[in-house]
Amino acid sequence: MAAKRSDLRIVIVDDNADATYTLAMLLERGGFTVVAQMFDPEQAVDCIKTYRPHVAILDIAMPLVDGYEIARQLRAEMDWPLKLIAVSGLGQACDKTDALEAGFDAHLTKPANWPKLESLLMTYLQESEPAAA
């Protein structure tokens, strides 16, 4: 049986509450499941480890702990296949390179292009399906 969009569990981390709410609403209207919205980057790693989502969407430029550091911590500590997407106002080529080097699977510039984000999430959903017997 093919996985449904609602099977893909997503956590959003962004210190801008409006951006977080807006992205969560967009994802949920698109049929995806947002299991947590975090505004405090210092709590992000613990939150993601608790919810164990398939995908974490992180802002980069946040106070105290930036998205790069969160990605590095998650890559060092996680024990499940997590996809990391940077959605950031930092959109220069060097920012995208830095994101990939920190452990992100993808980088989108704010505001995230919905067709690109949706396509990326659908790819991750297909990758998470168990192989046919």
Disulfide bonds with the S-S distance in Angstrom:
none
